[in-house]
């Protein structure tokens, strides 16, 4: 099982829910699970988010393996500048 936490406007797209716990082995599978429950989230997950797994931030890394009991934060895309 992994613990998934949504930040910012993503909560609104998940009917106000911000935390989930379910089985997933990759970031991609987390996204698929969320999209299955909340289809309106698909566009945001496809283009506008960054993901932190146990404190390490990933961008465009859908197939990063998730360890058991990982904490996955999905947050607005971090911009450099």
N, CA, C and O atoms as a printed pandas DataFrame, in Angstrom:
     atom_number atom_name residue_name chain_id  residue_number  x_coord  y_coord  z_coord
0              1         N          UNK        A               1    0.838   -1.175    0.000
1              2        CA          UNK        A               1    0.000    0.000    0.000
2              3         C          UNK        A               1    0.892    1.250    0.000
3              4         O          UNK        A               1    1.977    1.265    0.580
4              5         N          UNK        A               2    0.402    2.278   -0.660
5              6        CA          UNK        A               2    1.065    3.572   -0.627
6              7         C          UNK        A               2    0.060    4.601   -0.106
7              8         O          UNK        A               2   -1.153    4.434   -0.233
8              9         N          UNK        A               3    0.594    5.648    0.472
9             10        CA          UNK        A               3   -0.243    6.748    0.949
10            11         C          UNK        A               3   -0.070    7.887   -0.037
11            12         O          UNK        A               3    1.051    8.319   -0.304
12            13         N          UNK        A               4   -1.181    8.377   -0.580
13            14        CA          UNK        A               4   -1.158    9.428   -1.591
14            15         C          UNK        A               4   -1.796   10.679   -0.997
15            16         O          UNK        A               4   -2.897   10.625   -0.448
16            17         N          UNK        A               5   -1.096   11.805   -1.112
17            18        CA          UNK        A               5   -1.594   13.073   -0.592
18            19         C          UNK        A               5   -1.653   14.069   -1.742
19            20         O          UNK        A               5   -0.667   14.273   -2.450
20            21         N          UNK        A               6   -2.821   14.690   -1.923
21            22        CA          UNK        A               6   -3.018   15.698   -2.960
22            23         C          UNK        A               6   -2.882   17.089   -2.356
23            24         O          UNK        A               6   -3.363   17.339   -1.251
24            25         N          UNK        A               7   -2.226   17.994   -3.079
25            26        CA          UNK        A               7   -2.069   19.370   -2.642
26            27         C          UNK        A               7   -2.757   20.311   -3.615
27            28         O          UNK        A               7   -2.966   19.977   -4.781
28            29         N          UNK        A               8   -3.099   21.463   -3.132
29            30        CA          UNK        A               8   -3.640   22.529   -3.961
30            31         C          UNK        A               8   -4.977   22.183   -4.595
31            32         O          UNK        A               8   -5.802   21.488   -4.001
32            33         N          UNK        A               9   -5.175   22.673   -5.794
33            34        CA          UNK        A               9   -6.434   22.518   -6.507
34            35         C          UNK        A               9   -6.800   21.082   -6.847
35            36         O          UNK        A               9   -7.943   20.807   -7.214
36            37         N          UNK        A              10   -5.857   20.170   -6.732
37            38        CA          UNK        A              10   -6.183   18.765   -7.016
38            39         C          UNK        A              10   -7.245   18.242   -6.057
39            40         O          UNK        A              10   -8.033   17.369   -6.419
40            41         N          UNK        A              11   -7.270   18.765   -4.851
41            42        CA          UNK        A              11   -8.295   18.337   -3.884
42            43         C          UNK        A              11   -9.691   18.612   -4.421
43            44         O          UNK        A              11  -10.597   17.792   -4.273
44            45         N          UNK        A              12   -9.855   19.772   -5.046
45            46        CA          UNK        A              12  -11.165   20.113   -5.603
46            47         C          UNK        A              12  -11.588   19.107   -6.664
47            48         O          UNK        A              12  -12.767   18.768   -6.767
48            49         N          UNK        A              13  -10.637   18.633   -7.447
49            50        CA          UNK        A              13  -10.942   17.657   -8.501
50            51         C          UNK        A              13  -11.218   16.270   -7.942
51            52         O          UNK        A              13  -11.716   15.399   -8.655
52            53         N          UNK        A              14  -10.896   16.060   -6.666
53            54        CA          UNK        A              14  -11.125   14.770   -6.010
54            55         C          UNK        A              14  -12.252   14.896   -4.973
55            56         O          UNK        A              14  -12.232   14.244   -3.929
56            57         N          UNK        A              15  -13.230   15.747   -5.288
57            58        CA          UNK        A              15  -14.386   15.948   -4.406
58            59         C          UNK        A              15  -13.986   16.345   -2.993
59            60         O          UNK        A              15  -14.651   15.973   -2.026
60            61         N          UNK        A              16  -12.895   17.106   -2.873
61            62        CA          UNK        A              16  -12.445   17.590   -1.578
62            63         C          UNK        A              16  -11.577   16.612   -0.808
63            64         O          UNK        A              16  -11.093   16.942    0.275
64            65         N          UNK        A              17  -11.371   15.414   -1.343
65            66        CA          UNK        A              17  -10.523   14.424   -0.676
66            67         C          UNK        A              17   -9.058   14.772   -0.897
67            68         O          UNK        A              17   -8.670   15.202   -1.983
68            69         N          UNK        A              18   -8.251   14.585    0.139
69            70        CA          UNK        A              18   -6.841   14.925   -0.012
70            71         C          UNK        A              18   -5.902   13.759    0.279
71            72         O          UNK        A              18   -4.717   13.834   -0.048
72            73         N          UNK        A              19   -6.400   12.689    0.883
73            74        CA          UNK        A              19   -5.532   11.555    1.204
74            75         C          UNK        A              19   -6.190   10.239    0.812
75            76         O          UNK        A              19   -7.395   10.044    0.972
76            77         N          UNK        A              20   -5.356    9.348    0.294
77            78        CA          UNK        A              20   -5.812    8.036   -0.159
78            79         C          UNK        A              20   -4.777    6.998    0.250
79            80         O          UNK        A              20   -3.607    7.321    0.455
80            81         N          UNK        A              21   -5.207    5.774    0.363
81            82        CA          UNK        A              21   -4.279    4.669    0.597
82            83         C          UNK        A              21   -4.741    3.499   -0.259
83            84         O          UNK        A              21   -5.875    3.034   -0.148
84            85         N          UNK        A              22   -3.828    3.030   -1.125
85            86        CA          UNK        A              22   -4.149    1.897   -1.986
86            87         C          UNK        A              22   -2.862    1.266   -2.512
87            88         O          UNK        A              22   -1.774    1.816   -2.339
88            89         N          UNK        A              23   -2.996    0.119   -3.150
89            90        CA          UNK        A              23   -1.839   -0.580   -3.708
90            91         C          UNK        A              23   -1.466    0.039   -5.051
91            92         O          UNK        A              23   -2.328    0.258   -5.902
92            93         N          UNK        A              24   -0.179    0.319   -5.236
93            94        CA          UNK        A              24    0.350    0.815   -6.506
94            95         C          UNK        A              24    1.856    0.598   -6.494
95            96         O          UNK        A              24    2.513    0.789   -5.470
96            97         N          UNK        A              25    2.398    0.194   -7.642
97            98        CA          UNK        A              25    3.835   -0.078   -7.712
98            99         C          UNK        A              25    4.625    0.983   -8.466
99           100         O          UNK        A              25    5.856    0.982   -8.431
100          101         N          UNK        A              26    3.915    1.901   -9.157
101          102        CA          UNK        A              26    4.574    2.994   -9.879
102          103         C          UNK        A              26    3.724    4.258   -9.764
103          104         O          UNK        A              26    2.548    4.198   -9.406
104          105         N          UNK        A              27    4.333    5.396  -10.070
105          106        CA          UNK        A              27    3.588    6.655  -10.113
106          107         C          UNK        A              27    2.473    6.551  -11.151
107          108         O          UNK        A              27    1.366    7.038  -10.921
108          109         N          UNK        A              28    2.753    5.930  -12.271
109          110        CA          UNK        A              28    1.753    5.756  -13.325
110          111         C          UNK        A              28    0.514    5.041  -12.786
111          112         O          UNK        A              28   -0.611    5.437  -13.090
112          113         N          UNK        A              29    0.712    4.010  -12.001
113          114        CA          UNK        A              29   -0.433    3.272  -11.448
114          115         C          UNK        A              29   -1.200    4.110  -10.431
115          116         O          UNK        A              29   -2.417    3.968  -10.308
116          117         N          UNK        A              30   -0.512    4.971   -9.709
117          118        CA          UNK        A              30   -1.201    5.907   -8.816
118          119         C          UNK        A              30   -2.101    6.815   -9.653
119          120         O          UNK        A              30   -3.273    7.006   -9.330
120          121         N          UNK        A              31   -1.541    7.374  -10.733
121          122        CA          UNK        A              31   -2.322    8.256  -11.599
122          123         C          UNK        A              31   -3.530    7.529  -12.177
123          124         O          UNK        A              31   -4.636    8.069  -12.177
124          125         N          UNK        A              32   -3.326    6.308  -12.670
125          126        CA          UNK        A              32   -4.445    5.555  -13.253
126          127         C          UNK        A              32   -5.549    5.326  -12.235
127          128         O          UNK        A              32   -6.730    5.436  -12.566
128          129         N          UNK        A              33   -5.185    5.016  -11.023
129          130        CA          UNK        A              33   -6.182    4.779   -9.970
130          131         C          UNK        A              33   -6.969    6.057   -9.681
131          132         O          UNK        A              33   -8.194    6.023   -9.563
132          133         N          UNK        A              34   -6.264    7.180   -9.568
133          134        CA          UNK        A              34   -6.941    8.447   -9.298
134          135         C          UNK        A              34   -7.854    8.857  -10.451
135          136         O          UNK        A              34   -8.966    9.334  -10.224
136          137         N          UNK        A              35   -7.392    8.675  -11.676
137          138        CA          UNK        A              35   -8.196    9.025  -12.850
138          139         C          UNK        A              35   -9.433    8.140  -12.943
139          140         O          UNK        A              35  -10.495    8.612  -13.347
140          141         N          UNK        A              36   -9.315    6.871  -12.577
141          142        CA          UNK        A              36  -10.470    5.971  -12.602
142          143         C          UNK        A              36  -11.560    6.471  -11.657
143          144         O          UNK        A              36  -12.747    6.376  -11.970
144          145         N          UNK        A              37  -11.162    6.999  -10.506
145          146        CA          UNK        A              37  -12.137    7.493   -9.535
146          147         C          UNK        A              37  -12.575    8.922   -9.819
147          148         O          UNK        A              37  -13.718    9.289   -9.544
148          149         N          UNK        A              38  -11.679    9.726  -10.366
149          150        CA          UNK        A              38  -11.934   11.148  -10.603
150          151         C          UNK        A              38  -11.460   11.520  -12.014
151          152         O          UNK        A              38  -10.381   12.093  -12.165
152          153         N          UNK        A              39  -12.249   11.202  -13.046
153          154        CA          UNK        A              39  -11.822   11.437  -14.434
154          155         C          UNK        A              39  -11.435   12.885  -14.733
155          156         O          UNK        A              39  -10.598   13.125  -15.603
156          157         N          UNK        A              40  -12.016   13.839  -14.042
157          158        CA          UNK        A              40  -11.693   15.240  -14.281
158          159         C          UNK        A              40  -10.273   15.610  -13.896
159          160         O          UNK        A              40   -9.810   16.706  -14.214
160          161         N          UNK        A              41   -9.586   14.726  -13.225
161          162        CA          UNK        A              41   -8.221   14.971  -12.783
162          163         C          UNK        A              41   -7.188   14.639  -13.863
163          164         O          UNK        A              41   -6.021   15.007  -13.734
164          165         N          UNK        A              42   -7.600   13.956  -14.909
165          166        CA          UNK        A              42   -6.646   13.437  -15.901
166          167         C          UNK        A              42   -5.766   14.515  -16.514
167          168         O          UNK        A              42   -4.549   14.344  -16.583
168          169         N          UNK        A              43   -6.346   15.610  -16.956
169          170        CA          UNK        A              43   -5.567   16.661  -17.612
170          171         C          UNK        A              43   -4.514   17.239  -16.674
171          172         O          UNK        A              43   -3.377   17.470  -17.085
172          173         N          UNK        A              44   -4.884   17.472  -15.427
173          174        CA          UNK        A              44   -3.931   18.000  -14.452
174          175         C          UNK        A              44   -2.792   17.016  -14.215
175          176         O          UNK        A              44   -1.625   17.410  -14.197
176          177         N          UNK        A              45   -3.120   15.744  -14.034
177          178        CA          UNK        A              45   -2.080   14.748  -13.779
178          179         C          UNK        A              45   -1.168   14.570  -14.982
179          180         O          UNK        A              45    0.019   14.282  -14.825
180          181         N          UNK        A              46   -1.709   14.739  -16.176
181          182        CA          UNK        A              46   -0.904   14.573  -17.387
182          183         C          UNK        A              46    0.080   15.714  -17.612
183          184         O          UNK        A              46    1.132   15.503  -18.215
184          185         N          UNK        A              47   -0.245   16.942  -17.129
185          186        CA          UNK        A              47    0.562   18.086  -17.542
186          187         C          UNK        A              47    1.004   19.038  -16.433
187          188         O          UNK        A              47    1.959   19.789  -16.626
188          189         N          UNK        A              48    0.349   19.027  -15.300
189          190        CA          UNK        A              48    0.546   20.126  -14.368
190          191         C          UNK        A              48    0.960   19.731  -12.952
191          192         O          UNK        A              48    0.708   20.479  -12.007
192          193         N          UNK        A              49    1.585   18.579  -12.792
193          194        CA          UNK        A              49    1.955   18.169  -11.442
194          195         C          UNK        A              49    3.403   17.696  -11.364
195          196         O          UNK        A              49    4.004   17.269  -12.349
196          197         N          UNK        A              50    3.926   17.791  -10.164
197          198        CA          UNK        A              50    5.177   17.142   -9.787
198          199         C          UNK        A              50    4.817   16.131   -8.709
199          200         O          UNK        A              50    3.783   16.251   -8.051
200          201         N          UNK        A              51    5.665   15.151   -8.538
201          202        CA          UNK        A              51    5.400   14.092   -7.568
202          203         C          UNK        A              51    6.616   13.944   -6.665
203          204         O          UNK        A              51    7.754   13.905   -7.134
204          205         N          UNK        A              52    6.361   13.861   -5.373
205          206        CA          UNK        A              52    7.426   13.576   -4.410
206          207         C          UNK        A              52    7.135   12.213   -3.792
207          208         O          UNK        A              52    6.037   11.958   -3.296
208          209         N          UNK        A              53    8.136   11.350   -3.831
209          210        CA          UNK        A              53    8.022   10.021   -3.235
210          211         C          UNK        A              53    9.020    9.959   -2.087
211          212         O          UNK        A              53   10.232   10.040   -2.287
212          213         N          UNK        A              54    8.489    9.817   -0.901
213          214        CA          UNK        A              54    9.322    9.779    0.303
214          215         C          UNK        A              54   10.331   10.921    0.332
215          216         O          UNK        A              54   11.489   10.743    0.711
216          217         N          UNK        A              55    9.858   12.113   -0.082
217          218        CA          UNK        A              55   10.676   13.319   -0.002
218          219         C          UNK        A              55   11.506   13.640   -1.228
219          220         O          UNK        A              55   12.085   14.725   -1.293
220          221         N          UNK        A              56   11.592   12.743   -2.206
221          222        CA          UNK        A              56   12.355   13.008   -3.428
222          223         C          UNK        A              56   11.390   13.415   -4.530
223          224         O          UNK        A              56   10.419   12.709   -4.803
224          225         N          UNK        A              57   11.655   14.559   -5.167
225          226        CA          UNK        A              57   10.759   15.089   -6.199
226          227         C          UNK        A              57   11.104   14.498   -7.560
227          228         O          UNK        A              57   12.268   14.411   -7.950
228          229         N          UNK        A              58   10.048   14.093   -8.270
229          230        CA          UNK        A              58   10.184   13.546   -9.624
230          231         C          UNK        A              58    9.322   14.358  -10.569
231          232         O          UNK        A              58    8.219   14.775  -10.216
232          233         N          UNK        A              59    9.830   14.581  -11.775
233          234        CA          UNK        A              59    9.042   15.196  -12.851
234          235         C          UNK        A              59    9.135   14.273  -14.047
235          236         O          UNK        A              59   10.214   13.796  -14.398
236          237         N          UNK        A              60    8.008   14.029  -14.662
237          238        CA          UNK        A              60    7.954   13.208  -15.879
238          239         C          UNK        A              60    8.605   11.840  -15.664
239          240         O          UNK        A              60    9.356   11.365  -16.516
240          241         N          UNK        A              61    8.321   11.225  -14.548
241          242        CA          UNK        A              61    8.899    9.917  -14.212
242          243         C          UNK        A              61    7.794    8.944  -13.816
243          244         O          UNK        A              61    7.747    8.475  -12.678
244          245         N          UNK        A              62    6.918    8.648  -14.748
245          246        CA          UNK        A              62    5.740    7.831  -14.442
246          247         C          UNK        A              62    6.070    6.424  -13.985
247          248         O          UNK        A              62    5.294    5.817  -13.247
248          249         N          UNK        A              63    7.193    5.900  -14.404
249          250        CA          UNK        A              63    7.461    4.502  -14.116
250          251         C          UNK        A              63    8.486    4.294  -13.001
251          252         O          UNK        A              63    9.120    3.243  -12.913
252          253         N          UNK        A              64    8.636    5.309  -12.154
253          254        CA          UNK        A              64    9.452    5.170  -10.947
254          255         C          UNK        A              64    8.769    4.141  -10.054
255          256         O          UNK        A              64    7.565    4.224   -9.808
256          257         N          UNK        A              65    9.541    3.176   -9.574
257          258        CA          UNK        A              65    8.992    2.157   -8.679
258          259         C          UNK        A              65    8.720    2.753   -7.310
259          260         O          UNK        A              65    9.499    3.559   -6.801
260          261         N          UNK        A              66    7.616    2.349   -6.729
261          262        CA          UNK        A              66    7.251    2.806   -5.396
262          263         C          UNK        A              66    7.499    1.699   -4.388
263          264         O          UNK        A              66    7.009    0.583   -4.564
264          265         N          UNK        A              67    8.250    1.988   -3.337
265          266        CA          UNK        A              67    8.441    0.976   -2.298
266          267         C          UNK        A              67    7.152    0.797   -1.495
267          268         O          UNK        A              67    6.295    1.680   -1.471
268          269         N          UNK        A              68    7.031   -0.330   -0.854
269          270        CA          UNK        A              68    5.897   -0.578    0.030
270          271         C          UNK        A              68    5.849    0.521    1.091
271          272         O          UNK        A              68    6.882    0.921    1.627
272          273         N          UNK        A              69    4.658    0.999    1.384
273          274        CA          UNK        A              69    4.425    2.051    2.390
274          275         C          UNK        A              69    4.998    3.409    1.999
275          276         O          UNK        A              69    5.245    4.248    2.865
276          277         N          UNK        A              70    5.210    3.633    0.708
277          278        CA          UNK        A              70    5.721    4.930    0.255
278          279         C          UNK        A              70    4.693    6.024    0.532
279          280         O          UNK        A              70    3.488    5.778    0.561
280          281         N          UNK        A              71    5.196    7.223    0.732
281          282        CA          UNK        A              71    4.345    8.401    0.871
282          283         C          UNK        A              71    4.511    9.206   -0.418
283          284         O          UNK        A              71    5.607    9.667   -0.738
284          285         N          UNK        A              72    3.419    9.367   -1.146
285          286        CA          UNK        A              72    3.435   10.003   -2.463
286          287         C          UNK        A              72    2.658   11.310   -2.392
287          288         O          UNK        A              72    1.449   11.309   -2.161
288          289         N          UNK        A              73    3.357   12.426   -2.592
289          290        CA          UNK        A              73    2.708   13.731   -2.631
290          291         C          UNK        A              73    2.570   14.153   -4.087
291          292         O          UNK        A              73    3.533   14.108   -4.851
292          293         N          UNK        A              74    1.362   14.562   -4.462
293          294        CA          UNK        A              74    1.128   15.090   -5.806
294          295         C          UNK        A              74    0.813   16.566   -5.631
295          296         O          UNK        A              74   -0.160   16.934   -4.973
296          297         N          UNK        A              75    1.654   17.409   -6.230
297          298        CA          UNK        A              75    1.552   18.840   -6.018
298          299         C          UNK        A              75    1.659   19.590   -7.334
299          300         O          UNK        A              75    2.084   19.017   -8.337
300          301         N          UNK        A              76    1.278   20.874   -7.348
301          302        CA          UNK        A              76    1.412   21.655   -8.577
302          303         C          UNK        A              76    2.845   21.589   -9.094
303          304         O          UNK        A              76    3.798   21.567   -8.316
304          305         N          UNK        A              77    2.980   21.558  -10.400
305          306        CA          UNK        A              77    4.302   21.449  -11.033
306          307         C          UNK        A              77    5.224   22.542  -10.520
307          308         O          UNK        A              77    4.867   23.720  -10.503
308          309         N          UNK        A              78    6.402   22.138  -10.109
309          310        CA          UNK        A              78    7.403   23.081   -9.636
310          311         C          UNK        A              78    8.091   23.689  -10.842
311          312         O          UNK        A              78    8.516   22.976  -11.751
312          313         N          UNK        A              79    8.197   25.012  -10.846
313          314        CA          UNK        A              79    8.803   25.732  -11.954
314          315         C          UNK        A              79   10.147   26.303  -11.530
315          316         O          UNK        A              79   10.287   26.843  -10.433
316          317         N          UNK        A              80   11.120   26.180  -12.401
317          318        CA          UNK        A              80   12.433   26.772  -12.129
318          319         C          UNK        A              80   12.472   28.200  -12.629
319          320         O          UNK        A              80   11.591   28.632  -13.372
320          321         N          UNK        A              81   13.482   28.919  -12.226
321          322        CA          UNK        A              81   13.544   30.261  -12.756
322          323         C          UNK        A              81   14.613   31.092  -12.152
323          324         O          UNK        A              81   14.771   32.257  -12.518
